[in-house]
Amino acid sequence: MRTRLVAVVMVALLQAGMVYWVAGGIGGLAMAIAGGSALLTTALS
């Protein structure tokens, strides 16, 4: 019973970590795109 609980906690932590990693990657990508477009508009104006 205890080993099953540990397994459930491990899987939950793994899933939370994956969600956090994916969200962080999307956030970083969005920031890079925003920074790039801001640089472009500054260079073109």
PyMOL commands that set and color helices and strands:
alter all, ss='L'
color gray80, all
select helices_A, chain A and resi 2-44
alter helices_A, ss='H'
color red, helices_A
deselect
rebuild
show_as cartoon
